[in-house]
Every structure is written in C-alpha cells, then in structure tokens.
C-alpha cells in the first residue's frame, strides 16, 4: 500500500493595495481616476483594484482591458463573494480600463504603465482624477512630465531644465557643459 502525501491548500495572498486615485465624485467630464499597477499580470493586479472600486462604487461585475497590453488572459476573477467577468479587447486603448458596476455604472480609469517613474505616474493619476480634466487617457500619458521635467512638476528639481530654444524653463543657473 502506497501513501500519497497530501498537499495542503495554501490561501491566495491578499491583494496588494492598488495605487489608485479616484475623482472626488461622479461629476466627471472624461475619466473617473487613474490606476498605476505594479505589473502587467492581471491575476496579481486586478483583485486589489476590484476591492478598492467596490468600496467606492459597489459590486464590480465586469472589467474591460486591452488585449495586447496584459500578460495573461483570465476570463473570470473571484474577489470575495463576487465573480468579475473580464473582457479583452484589441480596440480598447491600452491606457484605459473600464469597470462596470452591479448598477450598470461605467467607471473609466487611466492605466499608467508599471514602469512609469513615480513623479510622472502620480501626476498622471492626479490629472485623471481631476474633475476639471478634459483630456483622455492616452493624451494624459503623452503629456506626463518625464525626466527632469517630472521632478520640476513635483517641485523636487535639483537643477534647472534647459529648454531647446536656448533658455532655462526655471529660475537658476544654466546647466554645465
């Protein structure tokens, strides 16, 4: 008689807190906020997002994501007592995630790529959550400050940024050559 060792079921790790900024209310013009996932793995990133959105908007029943951006293609995700359907679309902009609530409210979020520098990501999420924002998700990402400009936009620039027209865009000495 052979004995097969039993495998103990290990609980799934708790979802990490999402890097998420939501508009203060639903009176929006373009977006409901911005989200900055840590990776392109939907199984790792989406549970925490669904929990956070559920706290604000009630049960989330459906997510729509870009087909080519994410590393996996899960179709359903169980979060707490709810099952969330996930749709993958080639025509959906990679910078956008659409969540549908149990009351058929659509929540549109800017998706900031995981490798984005912190200052640029925080600026993009805050811009997306601003109720006066009129820009769409890809336009926000395209205009996000990068490099020294990102530091200047957040007030932590150590050096002046030198404009390609031959002058400094901030007060201070020109960069050394």
C-alpha positions in Angstrom: 0.0 0.0 0.0 1.5 3.3 -1.0 0.7 6.5 0.7 0.4 9.7 -1.3 1.3 12.8 0.6 -1.5 15.3 0.9 -1.0 18.7 -0.5 -2.1 21.4 1.8 -4.1 24.2 0.2 -2.4 27.5 0.7 -4.6 30.6 0.8 -4.1 33.0 -2.0 -2.0 36.0 -1.0 -4.0 39.1 0.0 -4.2 41.6 -2.9 -1.9 44.5 -2.6 -3.3 47.9 -2.1 -3.7 49.5 -5.5 -2.0 52.7 -6.4 -5.3 54.4 -7.3 -6.5 58.0 -7.3 -10.3 58.5 -7.8 -12.2 61.7 -8.6 -14.0 63.0 -5.5 -17.4 62.4 -7.1 -19.1 61.1 -10.2 -19.5 64.5 -11.8 -16.8 64.0 -14.3 -16.1 65.0 -17.8 -13.8 62.3 -19.1 -12.2 59.9 -16.5 -13.1 58.7 -13.0 -9.4 58.5 -11.9 -6.1 56.8 -12.5 -4.5 53.5 -11.6 -0.9 52.5 -11.6 -0.5 48.7 -11.5 2.8 47.2 -10.3 3.0 44.7 -13.2 1.0 43.7 -16.3 -0.1 40.4 -14.5 -3.9 40.7 -14.3 -4.2 37.9 -11.7 -1.9 39.8 -9.4 -3.1 43.4 -10.0 -6.9 43.2 -10.6 -8.1 41.8 -7.2 -6.9 44.8 -5.2 -8.3 47.2 -7.8 -11.7 45.4 -7.7 -11.8 45.6 -3.9 -11.0 49.4 -3.9 -13.5 50.1 -6.6 -16.2 48.1 -4.8 -15.7 50.1 -1.7 -16.5 53.3 -3.7 -18.9 52.2 -6.3 -20.5 48.9 -5.1 -20.1 45.5 -6.7 -17.9 45.4 -9.8 -19.3 42.8 -12.3 -17.2 43.4 -15.4 -13.8 44.7 -16.4 -12.6 45.6 -19.9 -8.9 45.7 -20.7 -6.7 46.0 -23.8 -5.9 42.5 -25.2 -2.2 43.2 -26.2 -1.0 45.0 -23.1 -1.5 42.5 -20.3 0.5 39.3 -19.8 -2.4 36.9 -19.2 -6.0 36.3 -20.3 -8.1 35.3 -17.4 -11.8 35.4 -18.1 -13.2 35.5 -14.6 -11.9 36.6 -11.3 -13.3 35.8 -7.9 -13.0 38.6 -5.4 -14.6 38.0 -2.1 -18.1 36.6 -2.7 -18.3 38.1 -6.2 -17.2 36.9 -9.6 -16.0 39.5 -12.0 -16.0 38.9 -15.8 -13.0 40.1 -17.7 -13.2 41.1 -21.3 -10.2 41.5 -23.5 -10.4 44.0 -26.4 -8.0 44.8 -29.2 -9.8 48.1 -29.9 -9.7 49.4 -26.3 -6.9 51.9 -25.7 -4.1 50.4 -23.6 -4.2 53.5 -21.4 -7.9 52.8 -20.4 -9.6 50.3 -18.1 -13.4 50.2 -18.0 -15.2 48.7 -15.0 -19.0 48.2 -14.9 -20.7 48.1 -11.5 -23.7 46.0 -10.5 -25.9 49.0 -11.1 -24.5 49.4 -14.7 -22.4 52.5 -13.8 -19.3 52.7 -16.0 -16.0 53.6 -14.3 -13.3 54.7 -16.7 -9.7 54.7 -15.4 -6.4 55.8 -16.8 -3.9 52.9 -16.7 -0.4 54.2 -16.0 2.2 51.7 -17.3 4.0 49.9 -14.4 7.5 51.1 -15.4 6.5 54.8 -15.3 8.6 56.9 -13.0 6.8 57.8 -9.7 6.6 61.5 -10.3 5.1 61.1 -13.8 2.7 58.3 -12.6 1.4 60.4 -9.6 0.9 63.4 -11.9 -1.0 61.3 -14.4 -3.3 59.8 -11.8 -4.0 63.1 -10.2 -4.7 64.6 -13.6 -7.1 61.8 -14.5 -8.9 62.2 -11.2 -9.3 66.0 -11.5 -12.9 66.8 -12.1 -11.9 69.7 -14.4 -9.8 67.4 -16.6 -10.8 67.4 -20.3 -8.0 65.1 -21.6 -8.5 61.4 -22.5 -6.2 58.7 -21.1 -3.7 58.4 -23.9 -3.3 62.3 -24.0 -2.6 62.4 -20.3 0.1 59.7 -20.6 1.6 61.5 -23.6 1.8 64.8 -21.7 3.1 63.3 -18.4 6.3 65.0 -17.3 9.4 62.9 -17.8 13.0 63.1 -16.6 14.0 66.4 -15.1 10.6 67.9 -16.1 8.8 65.3 -13.9 10.9 66.4 -11.0 10.2 70.1 -11.7 6.5 69.4 -12.0 6.5 67.9 -8.5 8.7 70.6 -7.0 11.8 68.5 -6.5 14.1 69.6 -9.3 17.7 70.0 -8.2 18.8 71.6 -11.5 17.1 73.9 -13.9 15.6 72.4 -17.0 17.2 73.8 -20.2 14.8 74.4 -23.0 15.7 73.5 -26.6 15.2 77.2 -27.6 18.3 78.1 -25.6 16.9 79.2 -22.2 16.1 77.9 -18.8 12.4 77.0 -18.1 13.1 77.5 -14.3 15.0 80.2 -12.4 18.5 79.3 -11.7 21.9 78.8 -13.4 22.2 77.1 -16.8 23.5 73.5 -16.8 27.2 73.0 -17.1 28.5 71.8 -20.4 
